[in-house]
Amino acid sequence: IETGQITEIFGEFRCGKTQLCHTLCVSCQLPIDQGGGESKALYIDTEGTFRPERLADISRRYNLHEEDVLENVTYARAYNSEHQEKLLTEAAAVFCESRYAILIVDSATGLFRTDYSGRSELADRQQALNRFLRKLQRIADEHGVAVVITNQVMSTPESGAAAFMGPQVKPVGGHVISHASQTRLHFRKGKGENRICKVYDSPSLPEGEAMFAIGEGGIVDAPDENGSRGSRGFR
């Protein structure tokens, strides 16, 4: 996860977006020589999916103290799009007081879809979403934190050959969010408990895919054919 940049993770429900966010809240507290940032995390929850007990489970995987991990995660619950935007102002003030490595918004678009419904409010929604994303980028620039946002998807009825490839989905937010995010990752379900992460767009990474699984310790390597985890740790 790059600092000073916005990383977008989009996909259907139950494909691992929130689980990755929980894992990042813990892994960012690891020492730098272990791939962490030795800093705190700020989590803005818009869908009510934040679970402290998951952080406790993940902390045991990294041999960290549960109390210390929970104390280093600042949590905020947003209830509408206006409140979500105001929380960024408070987040900027918090970043000035202490050292933070990552800002997570899960999800960035859910409340905007609720508050602005129908085609008549589409232009207003995109304008409000664009303003929110600009503030996110400003925080990333000024404080050097990594910004991770999750995004929902919507179905796109296709005609022609694409119609025979099953239901197609695309991320919510259109061009506004596609231009604001530097790195875009597409999560989708694989066989069983496996998930697939595809590099959808990135200025530094080539297109590619990687498999992972969701375990008690958060995001982990997908098991191989023998049922054992891979030798490389998924961080």
Backbone bond lengths (Angstrom), bond angles and torsions (degrees), N, CA, C in turn:
res aa  C-N    CA-C-N  psi(-1)  N-CA   C-N-CA  omega(-1)  CA-C   N-CA-C  phi
1 I - - - 1.463 - - 1.533 108.06 -
2 E 1.319 116.06 121.69 1.469 120.65 -177.76 1.517 111.86 -79.59
3 T 1.329 115.91 138.70 1.459 120.17 174.05 1.528 109.47 -81.14
4 G 1.325 115.90 152.06 1.455 120.97 -178.63 1.515 113.87 72.76
5 Q 1.326 117.14 9.43 1.463 122.20 -177.75 1.525 110.20 -129.62
6 I 1.322 115.76 160.58 1.466 121.53 174.94 1.525 108.28 -102.55
7 T 1.314 115.97 122.54 1.459 122.43 176.30 1.522 108.30 -108.97
8 E 1.314 116.05 122.33 1.468 121.70 -178.56 1.524 109.91 -103.99
9 I 1.323 116.04 133.64 1.458 122.42 176.18 1.521 107.77 -120.02
10 F 1.312 116.86 116.84 1.464 118.53 -179.47 1.521 110.61 -125.80
11 G 1.300 115.55 154.95 1.453 121.07 -179.08 1.512 110.52 167.26
12 E 1.333 115.74 173.86 1.451 120.83 179.21 1.523 110.59 -71.36
13 F 1.330 116.11 173.25 1.452 120.69 177.64 1.534 110.51 -63.69
14 R 1.320 115.01 150.85 1.474 122.56 175.74 1.531 113.27 60.89
15 C 1.320 115.95 35.90 1.471 118.08 177.11 1.527 111.62 -113.27
16 G 1.337 118.24 3.89 1.462 120.36 171.55 1.516 116.55 109.39
17 K 1.331 118.78 6.00 1.460 120.33 -177.05 1.531 111.52 -63.43
18 T 1.313 116.57 -51.95 1.465 120.33 -178.95 1.516 111.32 -67.56
19 Q 1.324 117.63 -34.72 1.463 120.17 178.81 1.525 111.08 -64.75
20 L 1.331 117.03 -37.46 1.461 119.69 176.01 1.524 110.56 -65.51
21 C 1.321 116.90 -39.68 1.465 120.60 178.54 1.524 110.79 -61.14
22 H 1.334 117.47 -41.76 1.460 120.77 177.64 1.533 110.65 -64.62
23 T 1.327 115.67 -41.22 1.468 119.46 179.54 1.526 110.90 -63.71
24 L 1.322 117.26 -40.04 1.463 120.88 179.72 1.528 111.47 -65.84
25 C 1.343 116.86 -32.86 1.467 120.22 178.25 1.522 111.25 -61.10
26 V 1.327 116.37 -30.96 1.462 120.82 -179.44 1.526 111.03 -90.28
27 S 1.323 117.33 -46.04 1.466 120.33 -175.27 1.521 112.24 -65.88
28 C 1.339 118.31 -25.80 1.464 119.64 178.93 1.525 111.68 -69.27
29 Q 1.343 117.16 -14.47 1.457 120.82 -179.90 1.529 112.50 -89.80
30 L 1.328 116.43 -6.59 1.465 120.70 178.91 1.523 110.73 -68.48
31 P 1.341 117.72 158.20 1.471 120.18 174.63 1.528 110.88 -59.91
32 I 1.304 115.85 154.91 1.461 120.76 -177.37 1.522 111.35 -61.56
33 D 1.354 117.38 -36.21 1.459 119.16 -179.62 1.529 112.99 -70.85
34 Q 1.337 117.19 -8.26 1.456 121.27 175.45 1.526 112.21 -107.02
35 G 1.329 116.20 13.34 1.455 120.97 177.37 1.510 114.50 90.49
36 G 1.332 118.00 8.06 1.454 121.47 179.91 1.516 112.25 -97.64
37 G 1.323 115.65 -167.51 1.452 120.31 -179.20 1.514 113.71 -123.00
38 E 1.364 116.70 -1.67 1.459 122.02 -178.93 1.528 111.26 52.37
39 S 1.327 115.97 38.54 1.456 119.99 -176.59 1.528 110.05 -142.00
40 K 1.328 114.54 179.86 1.458 121.79 -177.71 1.528 111.18 -90.91
41 A 1.331 115.18 172.68 1.464 122.02 177.65 1.524 109.16 -128.25
42 L 1.332 115.92 145.36 1.464 121.67 174.39 1.520 108.15 -118.37
43 Y 1.317 116.53 127.04 1.467 122.60 -172.74 1.520 109.47 -120.07
44 I 1.332 117.15 115.62 1.467 122.17 174.72 1.522 107.56 -101.24
45 D 1.324 116.09 116.09 1.459 123.00 -174.76 1.523 109.39 -105.86
46 T 1.330 116.71 121.54 1.464 120.39 -179.83 1.525 112.66 -109.29
47 E 1.327 117.38 -8.04 1.461 120.49 -175.37 1.527 113.28 -120.30
48 G 1.333 117.50 2.15 1.455 120.85 178.92 1.509 114.06 71.73
49 T 1.329 118.03 30.79 1.472 121.72 -176.35 1.527 113.29 -105.04
50 F 1.334 117.65 2.64 1.467 120.22 -179.91 1.524 109.64 -73.94
51 R 1.340 116.41 132.17 1.454 121.73 -178.74 1.537 109.86 -131.58
52 P 1.344 118.64 109.55 1.477 120.83 178.85 1.523 112.54 -59.90
53 E 1.343 116.93 -32.32 1.465 118.52 -179.10 1.523 112.13 -64.73
54 R 1.336 117.08 -27.36 1.463 119.48 175.89 1.527 110.45 -68.46
55 L 1.333 117.07 -36.81 1.455 120.38 176.93 1.525 110.25 -63.38
56 A 1.338 116.54 -36.75 1.458 120.46 178.23 1.531 110.40 -65.09
57 D 1.333 116.18 -42.19 1.473 119.86 178.43 1.523 111.19 -61.93
58 I 1.330 115.80 -45.07 1.467 120.78 -177.06 1.527 110.80 -69.07
59 S 1.323 116.69 -34.36 1.475 119.49 -179.32 1.529 110.99 -63.11
60 R 1.333 117.30 -34.30 1.466 120.05 178.73 1.526 111.24 -66.70
61 R 1.322 116.33 -31.27 1.470 119.81 176.96 1.518 111.10 -63.13
62 Y 1.335 116.14 -37.88 1.467 120.47 -177.91 1.532 112.30 -94.17
63 N 1.346 117.09 7.95 1.467 122.14 -179.89 1.525 111.85 58.20
64 L 1.328 115.78 43.00 1.459 121.97 176.61 1.527 109.34 -109.64
65 H 1.305 116.44 154.65 1.463 121.02 179.03 1.533 109.44 -74.98
66 E 1.336 115.70 131.37 1.460 120.32 -176.34 1.530 111.63 -59.80
67 E 1.329 116.52 -44.32 1.467 119.88 -176.86 1.530 111.35 -62.97
68 D 1.336 115.81 -40.54 1.469 119.38 179.93 1.527 110.84 -66.58
69 V 1.326 116.28 -40.78 1.463 120.31 -179.78 1.523 110.50 -62.94
70 L 1.337 117.16 -47.19 1.465 120.77 -178.78 1.524 111.48 -65.09
71 E 1.329 116.25 -35.11 1.460 119.85 -179.90 1.530 111.65 -68.70
72 N 1.321 116.84 -26.44 1.463 121.01 -177.90 1.524 113.53 -91.45
73 V 1.315 117.48 8.02 1.461 121.62 176.29 1.525 108.58 -114.68
74 T 1.323 116.14 115.83 1.464 121.99 177.07 1.522 108.63 -91.83
75 Y 1.332 115.82 126.17 1.466 120.76 -173.83 1.519 110.86 -115.36
76 A 1.336 116.12 139.65 1.460 121.96 176.32 1.525 108.59 -140.17
77 R 1.318 116.54 137.31 1.466 121.99 179.51 1.521 108.76 -107.57
78 A 1.327 116.25 124.81 1.471 122.12 178.39 1.530 109.10 -100.88
79 Y 1.334 116.27 138.45 1.465 120.26 -175.48 1.521 113.57 -112.42
80 N 1.309 118.11 -15.99 1.460 121.95 172.51 1.518 108.41 -154.28
81 S 1.323 116.59 171.16 1.459 120.45 -174.21 1.528 112.43 -64.41
82 E 1.335 116.78 -34.08 1.463 119.60 178.82 1.529 110.33 -68.09
83 H 1.324 115.85 -42.59 1.465 120.14 177.49 1.525 110.37 -64.02
84 Q 1.311 116.53 -38.73 1.466 121.68 179.33 1.523 110.72 -59.91
85 E 1.331 116.14 -40.85 1.461 120.11 179.58 1.528 111.68 -70.06
86 K 1.341 116.44 -37.45 1.460 119.97 179.80 1.533 111.71 -66.59
87 L 1.323 115.51 -30.59 1.463 119.02 179.58 1.525 112.18 -63.15
88 L 1.346 116.63 -26.81 1.462 119.46 177.99 1.525 111.17 -65.91
89 T 1.328 116.75 -35.02 1.464 120.40 177.08 1.520 110.19 -64.31
90 E 1.332 116.11 -42.26 1.461 120.37 177.96 1.529 110.65 -68.00
91 A 1.341 116.28 -35.86 1.459 119.93 179.24 1.525 110.84 -63.89
92 A 1.325 116.57 -41.01 1.464 120.21 179.57 1.521 110.94 -61.38
93 A 1.342 116.81 -37.26 1.464 120.48 178.24 1.530 110.73 -68.20
94 V 1.338 116.55 -38.33 1.470 120.83 178.83 1.523 110.52 -65.17
95 F 1.321 116.90 -38.82 1.469 120.83 -179.06 1.528 111.57 -65.19
96 C 1.316 116.99 -26.04 1.461 120.25 178.76 1.525 111.82 -75.43
97 E 1.339 116.60 -22.68 1.460 121.06 -176.10 1.523 113.02 -90.11
98 S 1.317 117.96 -29.63 1.455 120.90 -175.96 1.523 109.69 -145.18
99 R 1.323 115.31 168.31 1.465 120.55 -177.07 1.528 110.47 -88.50
100 Y 1.310 115.57 123.40 1.464 121.98 178.38 1.524 109.47 -123.62
101 A 1.346 115.01 147.16 1.460 120.04 -179.57 1.519 112.27 -104.01
102 I 1.350 117.16 -28.63 1.451 119.01 -171.44 1.523 111.31 -147.92
103 L 1.320 115.19 144.10 1.466 123.51 173.18 1.521 107.34 -120.38
104 I 1.330 116.65 123.91 1.463 121.93 -177.14 1.526 109.03 -117.04
105 V 1.331 116.39 133.22 1.461 122.49 174.34 1.526 107.56 -122.67
106 D 1.328 116.10 112.41 1.466 121.66 -175.16 1.532 109.22 -128.12
107 S 1.346 118.51 101.67 1.444 127.01 -4.27 1.518 109.68 -106.71
108 A 1.325 115.88 163.32 1.460 120.31 -175.90 1.522 112.56 -79.88
109 T 1.317 118.12 -23.99 1.468 120.90 -171.03 1.524 114.87 -110.16
110 G 1.334 118.03 -13.98 1.459 120.56 -173.29 1.519 114.08 -57.26
111 L 1.332 117.61 -48.04 1.460 120.82 -177.75 1.523 111.89 -70.72
112 F 1.328 117.76 -30.17 1.466 120.29 177.55 1.528 110.29 -67.71
113 R 1.327 117.12 -35.97 1.473 120.71 177.36 1.520 110.78 -66.62
114 T 1.338 116.16 -33.09 1.460 120.41 -179.28 1.529 111.56 -76.72
115 D 1.331 116.25 -44.29 1.469 120.55 -175.21 1.521 112.92 -75.59
116 Y 1.320 117.00 -27.56 1.473 120.96 -179.98 1.528 107.54 -120.85
117 S 1.312 116.02 104.10 1.462 120.01 -176.11 1.528 110.37 -116.40
118 G 1.319 115.31 147.09 1.457 120.04 177.08 1.521 113.11 84.75
119 R 1.312 115.14 161.91 1.461 120.48 -179.18 1.524 112.46 -67.18
120 S 1.328 116.85 -27.07 1.466 119.54 -178.02 1.527 111.97 -65.46
121 E 1.328 117.46 -25.90 1.457 121.35 -179.39 1.529 112.61 -107.76
122 L 1.335 116.27 9.96 1.456 119.88 -177.18 1.522 111.95 -62.51
123 A 1.340 116.92 -43.95 1.468 120.41 -178.74 1.523 110.83 -64.22
124 D 1.334 116.96 -40.57 1.471 120.60 178.36 1.522 110.46 -65.28
125 R 1.340 116.10 -39.39 1.467 119.68 -180.00 1.521 111.03 -63.94
126 Q 1.324 116.60 -45.27 1.458 120.22 -179.09 1.523 111.63 -64.85
127 Q 1.324 116.17 -36.47 1.463 119.87 178.88 1.530 110.63 -67.15
128 A 1.344 116.41 -42.83 1.465 120.50 179.01 1.527 110.62 -66.78
129 L 1.332 116.90 -40.44 1.460 121.13 178.95 1.526 110.79 -64.76
130 N 1.320 115.94 -40.74 1.462 120.55 178.81 1.526 111.00 -63.21
131 R 1.324 116.66 -40.17 1.467 120.86 178.40 1.531 110.40 -63.96
132 F 1.320 116.73 -41.20 1.466 120.87 178.43 1.519 111.25 -63.48
133 L 1.328 116.98 -43.63 1.463 121.26 -179.26 1.525 111.74 -67.24
134 R 1.341 116.67 -35.89 1.470 119.40 176.91 1.525 110.78 -62.71
135 K 1.353 115.95 -38.79 1.464 118.95 178.35 1.525 110.86 -67.45
136 L 1.325 116.02 -37.12 1.460 119.87 176.41 1.529 111.21 -60.32
137 Q 1.319 115.98 -45.95 1.461 120.33 -179.56 1.523 111.02 -64.58
138 R 1.312 116.95 -35.95 1.465 120.33 179.61 1.534 110.13 -65.37
139 I 1.337 116.65 -40.34 1.462 120.59 177.25 1.523 110.19 -63.18
140 A 1.345 116.08 -42.84 1.465 120.11 179.20 1.526 110.87 -61.89
141 D 1.329 116.79 -39.73 1.467 120.68 -179.28 1.527 111.88 -69.96
142 E 1.326 116.53 -45.29 1.455 120.61 -173.10 1.525 113.19 -75.32
143 H 1.340 116.83 -33.90 1.469 119.86 -173.39 1.526 112.67 -110.71
144 G 1.334 117.56 -5.65 1.458 120.40 176.03 1.514 114.92 67.34
145 V 1.323 117.60 24.01 1.464 120.45 179.57 1.529 109.83 -90.00
146 A 1.322 115.00 158.43 1.461 120.13 172.09 1.526 107.80 -84.63
147 V 1.301 117.37 133.04 1.462 122.46 179.16 1.529 108.82 -110.51
148 V 1.318 116.01 123.66 1.461 121.63 178.54 1.517 107.94 -120.83
149 I 1.328 116.39 124.94 1.461 121.02 176.88 1.529 108.84 -122.33
150 T 1.319 116.03 145.28 1.457 119.90 172.63 1.521 108.10 -103.66
151 N 1.304 115.32 153.55 1.461 120.89 -175.90 1.526 109.72 -137.93
152 Q 1.313 115.38 145.47 1.449 121.10 176.69 1.526 109.92 -83.63
153 V 1.313 116.02 171.08 1.461 121.19 177.57 1.520 109.12 -125.65
154 M 1.324 115.23 162.75 1.465 120.84 175.80 1.521 108.83 -135.62
155 S 1.317 115.04 154.51 1.459 120.37 -178.84 1.515 110.29 -74.60
156 T 1.323 115.58 146.17 1.462 121.54 176.89 1.519 108.59 -126.24
157 P 1.324 117.75 100.80 1.472 119.87 178.48 1.522 110.63 -60.06
158 E 1.312 115.43 122.53 1.461 120.48 -177.90 1.524 109.89 -110.52
159 S 1.310 114.64 153.56 1.457 120.76 175.34 1.525 108.54 -117.62
160 G 1.307 116.49 168.08 1.457 120.23 179.22 1.512 111.54 77.77
161 A 1.346 116.40 -147.48 1.458 121.40 -175.18 1.520 112.27 -64.37
162 A 1.340 118.00 -32.63 1.460 120.86 -177.76 1.526 112.20 -65.08
163 A 1.325 116.98 -22.62 1.457 120.15 -178.33 1.525 111.75 -66.73
164 F 1.320 118.20 -22.63 1.461 121.80 -178.47 1.528 112.60 -90.35
165 M 1.330 117.77 1.50 1.461 121.93 -179.02 1.515 111.95 -97.65
166 G 1.335 117.10 13.52 1.453 120.99 179.85 1.520 111.19 86.69
167 P 1.328 116.68 179.54 1.467 120.62 -178.11 1.522 112.11 -62.91
168 Q 1.312 117.17 131.74 1.455 122.80 178.88 1.528 109.37 -102.24
169 V 1.326 116.87 143.88 1.461 121.12 179.37 1.517 109.19 -128.51
170 K 1.328 114.91 154.87 1.457 120.57 174.77 1.524 108.43 -141.58
171 P 1.330 118.08 153.88 1.465 120.17 -177.09 1.519 112.36 -67.29
172 V 1.326 115.26 148.17 1.462 121.82 177.12 1.530 109.02 -73.84
173 G 1.309 117.34 152.14 1.462 121.24 174.31 1.502 115.48 109.24
174 G 1.334 116.24 -14.46 1.453 119.94 175.39 1.515 113.72 60.80
175 H 1.331 115.30 -146.66 1.461 121.07 -175.68 1.525 112.23 -69.09
176 V 1.327 117.52 -25.42 1.464 120.50 -177.90 1.522 110.73 -60.03
177 I 1.330 116.05 -49.62 1.470 118.93 -177.51 1.529 111.70 -79.36
178 S 1.321 116.87 -27.53 1.473 119.11 179.09 1.523 111.09 -68.15
179 H 1.319 118.20 -34.16 1.461 121.01 178.53 1.524 111.82 -80.59
180 A 1.340 117.22 -26.12 1.469 120.06 -177.75 1.524 112.09 -78.85
181 S 1.334 117.19 -30.82 1.470 120.98 -177.15 1.523 110.13 -88.09
182 Q 1.331 115.95 128.79 1.464 119.16 177.84 1.529 111.34 -78.77
183 T 1.330 116.13 -41.49 1.460 121.20 179.20 1.525 108.85 -120.76
184 R 1.328 116.30 131.40 1.476 120.84 -179.02 1.524 108.74 -124.25
185 L 1.316 115.85 125.61 1.462 122.39 -179.79 1.521 109.33 -116.61
186 H 1.330 115.44 132.66 1.462 121.39 179.71 1.521 109.10 -106.10
187 F 1.339 116.80 117.60 1.456 122.16 176.59 1.523 109.09 -98.04
188 R 1.318 116.04 138.21 1.463 120.00 173.49 1.518 109.77 -146.71
189 K 1.305 115.72 161.71 1.460 120.97 -176.51 1.519 110.32 -78.51
190 G 1.340 115.37 142.96 1.455 121.86 174.97 1.514 110.00 -113.08
191 K 1.307 116.88 -153.31 1.459 120.85 179.59 1.526 110.05 -76.90
192 G 1.327 115.63 134.75 1.458 119.89 178.19 1.517 112.08 61.88
193 E 1.324 115.11 -127.06 1.464 120.66 -179.84 1.523 112.71 -91.85
194 N 1.305 117.38 3.52 1.458 120.70 -179.94 1.520 111.26 -76.60
195 R 1.315 115.13 150.03 1.457 122.50 176.64 1.533 108.21 -128.93
196 I 1.314 116.09 158.72 1.463 121.38 -178.91 1.521 108.91 -123.16
197 C 1.323 115.96 129.90 1.466 122.21 176.44 1.528 108.25 -110.01
198 K 1.316 116.47 122.78 1.461 121.54 178.84 1.518 109.76 -113.83
199 V 1.321 116.08 132.26 1.467 120.48 173.92 1.522 107.30 -74.33
200 Y 1.322 115.92 103.17 1.460 122.31 -175.52 1.524 111.31 -80.37
201 D 1.335 115.31 -38.16 1.470 120.24 179.15 1.522 108.34 -161.74
202 S 1.321 116.95 133.29 1.455 121.09 178.83 1.519 109.72 -160.95
203 P 1.343 116.85 140.86 1.472 118.85 177.57 1.516 113.20 -77.18
204 S 1.330 118.16 -14.34 1.461 120.64 -175.04 1.522 114.58 -124.27
205 L 1.330 117.61 -11.64 1.459 120.46 -177.28 1.525 110.50 -115.84
206 P 1.327 117.59 138.94 1.464 119.93 175.37 1.529 110.00 -74.56
207 E 1.323 116.66 161.10 1.459 119.99 176.39 1.524 109.50 -63.30
208 G 1.307 116.07 136.03 1.456 120.65 -179.53 1.513 109.96 -173.16
209 E 1.332 115.33 172.17 1.449 120.97 -179.02 1.523 110.16 -131.32
210 A 1.313 115.80 152.18 1.465 122.23 176.00 1.517 108.06 -142.72
211 M 1.323 116.34 144.20 1.455 121.03 179.21 1.526 109.81 -99.53
212 F 1.318 115.68 145.00 1.456 120.87 175.84 1.523 108.44 -147.21
213 A 1.300 115.77 173.34 1.463 121.08 179.10 1.520 108.63 -135.84
214 I 1.326 115.90 162.97 1.458 121.94 177.53 1.518 107.88 -105.86
215 G 1.328 116.75 116.72 1.451 121.70 -178.82 1.512 111.27 -120.17
216 E 1.317 115.96 -175.17 1.461 120.81 179.22 1.519 111.02 -62.47
217 G 1.341 115.70 -29.79 1.461 120.36 179.73 1.512 113.73 -92.79
218 G 1.336 117.39 21.69 1.463 121.13 178.98 1.520 111.80 94.17
219 I 1.334 116.15 -142.27 1.462 121.74 179.21 1.519 108.90 -78.88
220 V 1.334 116.24 124.01 1.468 121.59 -177.74 1.520 109.03 -131.87
221 D 1.339 115.66 170.89 1.457 120.73 176.03 1.524 110.29 -62.81
222 A 1.320 116.26 145.35 1.457 120.58 174.81 1.522 109.23 -70.30
223 P 1.328 118.54 140.82 1.469 119.95 178.81 1.515 111.00 -66.01
224 D 1.334 116.28 146.37 1.457 120.16 177.86 1.526 109.59 -82.37
225 E 1.320 116.67 -169.94 1.458 120.58 -175.94 1.522 112.48 -62.88
226 N 1.336 117.27 -25.15 1.460 120.88 -179.73 1.526 112.78 -86.66
227 G 1.346 114.57 -1.41 1.452 118.63 178.86 1.510 114.94 87.69
228 S 1.348 117.53 3.29 1.459 121.21 179.21 1.519 109.81 -99.80
229 R 1.337 115.58 157.98 1.445 120.61 179.79 1.513 110.92 -74.13
230 G 1.328 117.14 152.27 1.446 121.34 177.36 1.516 111.53 -65.33
231 S 1.316 116.48 166.10 1.458 120.56 -176.81 1.518 112.02 -78.15
232 R 1.321 117.68 -20.72 1.451 120.29 -178.17 1.525 109.93 -94.79
233 G 1.307 115.80 131.46 1.466 119.79 179.91 1.510 110.43 -77.88
234 F 1.320 116.60 137.47 1.461 121.91 176.70 1.515 106.86 -90.77
235 R 1.352 116.87 112.60 1.463 120.61 -179.56 1.517 109.97 -110.26
